[in-house]
Every structure is written in structure tokens, then in C-alpha cells.
Amino acid sequence: MTTTTGVASTTATETQDRLEVPIDPQTAEVWLAQPELHVGPDDVVRIVYQSGDRTVSLAVCEEFPCSGLMLSQVVAARRSLGWVIGTPLPAGGAIVFSQTGTEASETSIRVCHSDQCDGAVTHPAPATLGPWIWTDVAVDRKGAPLVLSVYFGPPASAVALRCQDAFCEDTSNFIALATDQNVGDAAVGFDENVPVLAVAVEEGFQIGRCDRAMPSAPNCSSDSIRWFLVEAPDSIRGPKMIVRPDGSPTLVVFVEQRPGAPVAGPEIITAVSCHDPTCEERTIADLAVVDDALAEWDIAMTPEGLLSVAWTERGAVRLAHCDDALCETFRTVDPDIEGVGVSIDYRSDGSPVVAVHSRERGLELVYCGDRDCSVPE
């Protein structure tokens, strides 16, 4: 294992056991969309993943170390299915966003009520919107999801679906979010039960917060959102976002080193840690340089509110960990895990769980004994 430290970083944690569990070996040697992993209450692990024939599956590990693994098919194989994105829900089941064509009428969000995806509720996209190109999902303390999506324009804009219960049976309508700019990728999180939104725009990204003083704040209606611009370099991938325990967000983006070059060059993983909920002050940390245009990545927050980033680079998984809330010190780690797709989350004891797709072994789950996912000597 190779460890690279940032400014005044602490040393790596003590090595403990690491356990690698096969989830779906049949996905070896096939294309697999980025897996989405979530660790729910009682440390139940759920992974949503999409295979080459557009089949969407949900894997559930009830107990450590993944005893009683259950695999369910959430969406059957469909040649007409353009693409889907699945997100597991902590209370069971999953949200699946799907697009079957180029029209808004062929776009919908499906909410599965259980790990077997029975009793699903489907919400068609508004007919006035174009096809969607990006989506993110967060769940509040009551287990009610908020889905934030970006759709084609012109100009590209963002829309949110705010569910009022865990299974999205009682829902607010789709809410158009007026950022007054052409938007790109989007991310969503919660400060307690108040939504926090982030969308990429031409000047960087905008953070939207629902005004707590307004009665509609938990529902995040368009008139209760205040937007704050965070300037950032051009040509970014992301943002992805965590909301720390004090309500301040940390955003992670991939920034091109040579924007506008005819051939994509290396990218810098950059963390922007806001000092306050409105991001008036912030600390910027360049965590790593990634020289792989096909890199997949994910972020997670420890139970203490610290950021971790996992990404793939030329067939290997790498990690970056912030040692403090503002990521003023950090370290990068090569945990010796092969993979071309990765997702990360944390168990209640502070140890990470990593879902990784390997071309040789298919989809696997790695239970890490320490934050660096070290291999015992």
C-alpha cells in the first residue's frame, strides 16, 4: 500500500483485517455502469448497479460479512432503455431514474418499496421538460428522498422532486429551480431536513439553500431557495457534495489541467470546503492528479463529518482522506484494489465499505478494517 500525505497530515491508521466479498461474478468481462453503494441503518449494505443489457440489480448484505446476500432485479433488460441511474434507499428498496428515448414523456423516476422492488411508484417527468442528463438523490432524516435532475435545454436547467415520505407516495410536484444560468452536473444533500442543492454553472457552481425562515423550506419550493455563487475554474466534472454536521457543504470536482486542449489531459481532484452554510469563505485543496479520462469516482462522509474520495485510475482504486473538516490536511492512499468502477460509504464504526467492479472478478464488496483499507502485513 502506498500513502501520500498532504500538508501536515497525520499518519495512516493501524492496520486491521480487510475482507473482500464476491457480489456478482457474472459481471466480469462485461460493461457495468458506476455502482451506487449505501450503508443504511444497522449497517445494512445496498448496491445498485446496471449491466450491459441495461438490467438494473440491487444487492443487499444484511449482516457483516455479507451473510445472506440477496440479489434482486429492479429493471429487466430492455433494448430500448437509453440509460438508468439507481440509488439505494436506507430504509430498503431503491430509486431508479430511467430514460427510454429522447422525449420527456419517456423519462421517469421509479421508487421501489422494498429490496424486491415490489409496489413501485412511478413519477413521469413533466412533459414540458426535455430529456434528462444528470441526477442525484439524497434522503432526509425521515427517510424521504429528494431527487435533483438536470435536463437538456436550451438552456439546460435543473428540476427537483421532493418526496414527503420514505416511499415517495406523497410527493410535492416537480419544482423547476431557476438559477438563471445554463447548468451542468448537480448534487443534493440535507442540512437536517432542509435541502441543500449544488449545480455546475459557467462561472463555477451555485449552492442553493432553502430559507429556514419560510414555511416551505423543508419542501424546497422554488420561491424558498436562495442561491450563492462559488467561483471555480472552467471545465469541471461534478460537483459531488457532502453536507457536514454543522450544515456547511464540501464539494468535490474534477478540474481539467489543460481546458480546451484537443486531447483530454490529466484532471485535478479538488475539494472546496465551505466555512459556513452559505460558503462565503472556503478552503480549496487539490487532493490528487488523475491521468485517466475514464476515471469513475465517488465521495463519502465519515461519522465524524470528514470527507473521503474514491476513484479509479487505469484499473486501480485510489483513496483520498481529509484529516479535518476543512480538508486543510489530507492524504492519498493506494489500497491495492483492482477496479474500473467504485463507490464508497461508511459503517457506524467509522470503517469504509467499498463496492468495486473488476473486469476479472465482477462486482465485489470490500469491508475495510481501517479508513485506509489497508492490507494486513
C-alpha positions as CSV (number, residue, x, y, z in Angstrom):
1,M,0.0,0.0,0.0
2,T,1.3,3.5,-0.9
3,T,0.4,6.5,1.1
4,T,1.0,10.1,0.0
5,T,0.3,12.8,2.6
6,G,-0.8,16.4,2.2
7,V,0.2,19.4,4.3
8,A,1.0,18.4,7.9
9,S,-1.1,15.2,7.5
10,T,-1.4,12.6,10.2
11,T,-0.1,9.1,9.7
12,A,-2.1,6.2,8.4
13,T,-4.3,4.3,10.9
14,E,-3.4,1.0,12.4
15,T,-3.8,-2.0,10.0
16,Q,-6.7,-4.4,10.7
17,D,-8.3,-7.2,8.7
18,R,-9.8,-6.5,5.3
19,L,-12.5,-8.7,3.7
20,E,-13.4,-8.9,0.0
21,V,-16.8,-10.5,-0.7
22,P,-18.0,-11.5,-4.2
23,I,-21.3,-9.9,-5.1
24,D,-22.0,-10.7,-8.8
25,P,-19.1,-12.6,-10.5
26,Q,-21.2,-12.8,-13.7
27,T,-20.5,-9.1,-14.3
28,A,-16.8,-9.9,-15.0
29,E,-15.7,-9.1,-18.6
30,V,-18.8,-7.0,-19.2
31,W,-19.6,-3.3,-19.2
32,L,-21.0,-2.2,-15.9
33,A,-22.3,1.3,-15.0
34,Q,-20.9,3.0,-12.0
35,P,-22.2,1.1,-8.9
36,E,-24.0,3.1,-6.2
37,L,-23.5,1.9,-2.6
38,H,-25.3,3.0,0.5
39,V,-24.8,1.8,4.1
40,G,-28.1,2.1,5.9
41,P,-29.4,1.7,9.5
42,D,-27.8,-1.3,11.3
43,D,-25.0,-1.2,8.7
44,V,-27.1,-2.9,6.1
45,V,-25.3,-2.5,2.7
46,R,-27.2,-2.0,-0.5
47,I,-25.7,-1.7,-4.0
48,V,-27.5,-0.7,-7.2
49,Y,-25.7,-1.5,-10.5
50,Q,-26.5,-1.7,-14.2
51,S,-25.1,-4.3,-16.6
52,G,-24.5,-4.1,-20.3
53,D,-28.0,-5.2,-21.3
54,R,-29.5,-2.3,-19.2
55,T,-30.6,-4.7,-16.4
56,V,-30.6,-2.9,-13.1
57,S,-30.0,-5.1,-10.0
58,L,-30.0,-4.4,-6.3
59,A,-27.6,-6.3,-4.0
60,V,-28.3,-6.4,-0.2
61,C,-26.0,-7.5,2.5
62,E,-28.0,-7.7,5.8
63,E,-25.2,-8.6,8.2
64,F,-21.4,-8.5,8.3
65,P,-19.7,-10.1,6.4
66,C,-22.5,-10.1,3.8
67,S,-24.2,-13.2,5.1
68,G,-27.5,-13.9,3.3
69,L,-26.6,-11.9,0.2
70,M,-29.8,-11.1,-1.7
71,L,-29.8,-10.1,-5.4
72,S,-33.0,-8.6,-6.9
73,Q,-33.7,-7.4,-10.5
74,V,-35.1,-3.9,-10.3
75,V,-35.4,-3.2,-14.0
76,A,-35.4,-6.0,-16.6
77,A,-33.2,-5.9,-19.7
78,R,-34.7,-3.6,-22.3
79,R,-33.0,-2.8,-25.6
80,S,-35.0,0.4,-25.9
81,L,-33.8,1.7,-22.5
82,G,-31.4,4.6,-23.1
83,W,-29.9,4.6,-19.7
84,V,-30.8,4.5,-16.0
85,I,-29.4,5.6,-12.7
86,G,-30.1,3.7,-9.5
87,T,-29.7,4.8,-5.9
88,P,-30.3,2.5,-2.9
89,L,-32.6,3.8,-0.1
90,P,-31.5,3.4,3.6
91,A,-34.9,2.1,4.6
92,G,-35.0,-0.6,1.8
93,G,-35.6,-0.6,-1.9
94,A,-34.2,1.9,-4.4
95,I,-34.9,4.8,-6.6
96,V,-34.4,4.3,-10.3
97,F,-34.3,7.1,-12.8
98,S,-34.7,5.9,-16.3
99,Q,-34.8,7.3,-19.8
100,T,-36.1,5.2,-22.7
101,G,-35.8,7.6,-25.5
102,T,-35.3,11.3,-26.5
103,E,-38.7,12.6,-25.3
104,A,-39.6,13.8,-21.8
105,S,-42.6,11.5,-21.9
106,E,-40.2,8.6,-21.9
107,T,-38.4,9.7,-18.7
108,S,-39.5,8.8,-15.2
109,I,-38.5,8.1,-11.6
110,R,-39.4,4.8,-10.1
111,V,-39.3,4.3,-6.4
112,C,-39.1,0.7,-5.2
113,H,-40.8,0.0,-1.8
114,S,-38.7,-3.0,-0.8
115,D,-35.5,-4.8,-1.7
116,Q,-37.5,-6.9,-4.0
117,C,-38.8,-3.8,-5.7
118,D,-42.5,-4.6,-5.2
119,G,-45.1,-1.9,-5.0
120,A,-43.1,0.6,-7.0
121,V,-44.3,4.1,-7.6
122,T,-43.5,5.8,-10.9
123,H,-43.4,9.5,-11.4
124,P,-43.3,10.6,-15.1
125,A,-41.2,13.7,-15.9
126,P,-43.1,16.8,-16.7
127,A,-44.0,17.0,-20.4
128,T,-42.6,20.5,-20.7
129,L,-39.0,19.3,-19.9
130,G,-36.5,17.8,-22.3
131,P,-34.6,14.6,-21.7
132,W,-32.6,14.4,-18.5
133,I,-28.8,14.2,-18.5
134,W,-27.8,14.0,-14.8
135,T,-29.4,13.2,-11.5
136,D,-28.6,12.9,-7.8
137,V,-30.6,11.6,-4.8
138,A,-30.4,12.4,-1.1
139,V,-32.5,11.2,1.8
140,D,-33.5,13.3,4.8
141,R,-33.7,12.2,8.4
142,K,-37.2,10.9,8.0
143,G,-36.1,8.8,5.1
144,A,-37.9,10.9,2.5
145,P,-35.9,11.3,-0.8
146,L,-35.2,14.4,-2.8
147,V,-34.3,13.8,-6.4
148,L,-32.4,16.6,-8.3
149,S,-32.0,16.3,-12.0
150,V,-30.7,18.3,-14.9
151,Y,-32.4,18.3,-18.3
152,F,-31.5,19.4,-21.8
153,G,-32.5,22.9,-22.8
154,P,-31.7,25.2,-24.3
155,P,-30.8,26.3,-21.8
156,A,-30.1,23.2,-19.6
157,S,-31.8,23.7,-16.3
158,A,-32.5,21.8,-13.0
159,V,-35.6,20.3,-11.6
160,A,-36.3,18.7,-8.2
161,L,-38.8,16.1,-7.0
162,R,-39.4,16.4,-3.2
163,C,-41.0,13.3,-1.6
164,Q,-42.9,13.7,1.6
165,D,-42.4,10.1,2.8
166,A,-39.9,7.3,2.5
167,F,-41.5,5.6,-0.5
168,C,-42.5,8.8,-2.4
169,E,-46.2,8.0,-2.2
170,D,-46.9,11.5,-1.0
171,T,-44.9,13.9,-3.1
172,S,-44.6,17.6,-4.0
173,N,-44.7,18.3,-7.7
174,F,-41.6,18.6,-9.7
175,I,-40.0,22.0,-8.9
176,A,-38.2,24.0,-11.5
177,L,-35.1,25.6,-10.0
178,A,-34.3,29.0,-11.5
179,T,-30.5,29.5,-11.4
180,D,-30.6,32.0,-14.3
181,Q,-27.7,30.1,-15.9
182,N,-27.1,27.1,-18.1
183,V,-26.4,24.3,-15.7
184,G,-24.3,21.1,-15.9
185,D,-23.9,18.4,-13.2
186,A,-25.9,18.6,-10.0
187,A,-25.7,17.3,-6.4
188,V,-28.1,17.4,-3.4
189,G,-27.8,16.9,0.3
190,F,-29.5,17.8,3.6
191,D,-28.8,20.1,6.5
192,E,-31.0,18.3,8.9
193,N,-34.3,18.2,6.9
194,V,-33.6,21.3,4.8
195,P,-32.4,20.6,1.3
196,V,-29.0,21.9,0.0
197,L,-28.5,21.9,-3.8
198,A,-25.4,22.4,-5.9
199,V,-25.3,22.8,-9.7
200,A,-22.4,23.4,-12.0
201,V,-22.7,26.7,-14.0
202,E,-20.4,28.5,-16.4
203,E,-18.7,30.5,-13.6
204,G,-18.2,27.6,-11.2
205,F,-21.2,26.3,-9.3
206,Q,-24.2,27.6,-7.4
207,I,-25.3,26.4,-4.0
208,G,-29.0,26.6,-3.3
209,R,-30.3,26.5,0.2
210,C,-34.0,26.6,1.3
211,D,-34.6,29.5,3.6
212,R,-35.4,28.2,7.0
213,A,-37.5,31.3,7.7
214,M,-40.0,30.3,5.1
215,P,-42.7,27.6,5.9
216,S,-42.0,25.9,2.6
217,A,-38.3,25.4,3.4
218,P,-38.4,21.6,4.0
219,N,-40.3,21.2,0.8
220,C,-37.8,23.3,-1.1
221,S,-40.3,25.2,-3.3
222,S,-38.7,27.4,-5.9
223,D,-39.5,30.7,-4.0
224,S,-37.8,29.5,-0.8
225,I,-34.4,28.8,-2.4
226,R,-31.5,31.2,-2.1
227,W,-28.6,30.8,-4.4
228,F,-24.9,31.5,-3.7
229,L,-22.3,31.5,-6.5
230,V,-19.0,29.7,-5.8
231,E,-16.4,30.6,-8.5
232,A,-14.4,27.7,-9.8
233,P,-12.1,27.1,-12.8
234,D,-13.6,26.2,-16.2
235,S,-14.1,22.6,-17.4
236,I,-15.1,20.8,-14.2
237,R,-16.7,17.4,-13.7
238,G,-19.0,17.4,-10.8
239,P,-19.8,18.7,-8.2
240,K,-20.5,16.0,-5.8
241,M,-21.3,17.1,-2.3
242,I,-21.5,16.2,1.4
243,V,-23.1,18.4,4.0
244,R,-21.1,18.4,7.2
245,P,-22.8,18.2,10.7
246,D,-22.7,22.0,11.1
247,G,-24.6,22.5,7.8
248,S,-21.6,23.6,5.8
249,P,-21.1,21.8,2.4
250,T,-18.0,20.4,1.0
251,L,-18.0,20.0,-2.8
252,V,-15.6,17.8,-4.9
253,V,-14.9,18.4,-8.6
254,F,-12.5,17.2,-11.3
255,V,-10.8,20.2,-12.9
256,E,-9.0,19.9,-16.2
257,Q,-5.4,20.9,-16.2
258,R,-5.5,21.8,-19.9
259,P,-9.0,23.1,-20.6
260,G,-9.7,23.4,-24.3
261,A,-6.9,21.0,-25.4
262,P,-7.8,18.7,-28.4
263,V,-6.9,15.7,-26.2
264,A,-8.2,15.4,-22.7
265,G,-5.4,15.7,-20.2
266,P,-4.9,15.0,-16.5
267,E,-7.5,16.3,-14.1
268,I,-7.1,17.6,-10.6
269,I,-9.4,16.3,-7.8
270,T,-10.3,19.5,-5.9
271,A,-12.2,19.8,-2.6
272,V,-14.0,23.0,-1.8
273,S,-14.8,23.1,1.9
274,C,-17.2,25.9,2.9
275,H,-16.5,27.5,6.3
276,D,-20.3,28.3,6.7
277,P,-23.6,27.2,5.2
278,T,-23.6,30.0,2.6
279,C,-20.0,29.3,1.5
280,E,-18.9,33.0,2.0
281,E,-15.5,31.6,3.0
282,R,-13.9,28.4,1.8
283,T,-10.8,26.3,1.8
284,I,-9.6,24.7,-1.5
285,A,-7.5,21.6,-1.5
286,D,-6.1,19.9,-4.6
287,L,-6.2,16.2,-3.5
288,A,-4.7,14.4,-6.4
289,V,-3.9,14.5,-10.1
290,V,-5.7,11.8,-12.2
291,D,-4.5,10.9,-15.6
292,D,-7.4,8.7,-16.8
293,A,-10.2,10.1,-18.9
294,L,-12.4,7.1,-17.9
295,A,-11.9,7.5,-14.2
296,E,-15.0,6.8,-12.1
297,W,-15.4,8.4,-8.7
298,D,-17.4,8.7,-5.5
299,I,-17.3,10.6,-2.2
300,A,-18.5,9.8,1.3
301,M,-18.5,11.3,4.8
302,T,-17.2,9.6,7.9
303,P,-19.5,9.5,11.0
304,E,-17.3,12.4,12.3
305,G,-18.0,14.5,9.2
306,L,-14.7,14.1,7.3
307,L,-14.5,13.7,3.5
308,S,-13.3,10.7,1.7
309,V,-12.9,10.4,-2.1
310,A,-12.6,7.1,-4.0
311,W,-11.7,6.9,-7.7
312,T,-10.4,4.6,-10.3
313,E,-7.2,5.2,-12.3
314,R,-6.0,2.8,-15.0
315,G,-7.6,-0.2,-13.4
316,A,-6.8,0.6,-9.8
317,V,-8.8,2.1,-6.9
318,R,-7.3,5.1,-5.1
319,L,-8.5,6.9,-2.0
320,A,-8.1,10.4,-0.6
321,H,-9.0,11.3,3.0
322,C,-9.3,14.7,4.7
323,D,-8.0,14.7,8.2
324,D,-10.1,17.7,9.3
325,A,-13.4,19.3,8.5
326,L,-12.0,21.9,6.0
327,C,-9.5,19.4,4.5
328,E,-6.6,21.6,5.3
329,T,-4.6,18.4,5.8
330,F,-5.2,15.2,3.8
331,R,-3.6,12.0,2.5
332,T,-3.9,9.9,-0.6
333,V,-3.8,6.1,-0.4
334,D,-3.2,3.2,-2.9
335,P,-5.1,0.4,-1.1
336,D,-4.1,-2.3,-3.7
337,I,-7.6,-2.9,-5.0
338,E,-8.2,-3.5,-8.7
339,G,-11.3,-2.0,-10.4
340,V,-12.8,0.2,-13.1
341,G,-15.9,1.3,-11.1
342,V,-16.1,2.3,-7.4
343,S,-18.5,3.5,-4.8
344,I,-17.8,4.2,-1.1
345,D,-19.7,4.7,2.2
346,Y,-19.0,4.3,5.9
347,R,-20.3,1.9,8.6
348,S,-21.3,3.2,12.0
349,D,-17.9,2.2,13.5
350,G,-16.1,4.5,11.0
351,S,-14.7,1.8,8.7
352,P,-15.3,2.2,5.0
353,V,-17.1,-0.2,2.7
354,V,-16.2,-0.1,-1.0
355,A,-18.1,-1.5,-3.9
356,V,-15.8,-2.2,-6.8
357,H,-16.2,-3.6,-10.3
358,S,-13.3,-5.6,-11.6
359,R,-13.1,-6.9,-15.2
360,E,-11.6,-10.1,-13.8
361,R,-13.8,-10.8,-10.8
362,G,-17.0,-8.8,-11.4
363,L,-18.8,-6.8,-8.7
364,E,-17.2,-7.1,-5.3
365,L,-17.7,-5.6,-1.8
366,V,-14.7,-4.7,0.3
367,Y,-15.1,-4.4,4.0
368,C,-12.2,-2.3,5.2
369,G,-10.6,-2.8,8.6
370,D,-9.4,0.8,8.8
371,R,-10.0,4.1,6.9
372,D,-7.1,3.4,4.5
373,C,-8.5,0.0,3.7
374,S,-5.1,-1.5,4.4
375,V,-3.9,-5.0,3.6
376,P,-2.6,-6.9,6.7
377,E,1.1,-7.4,6.7
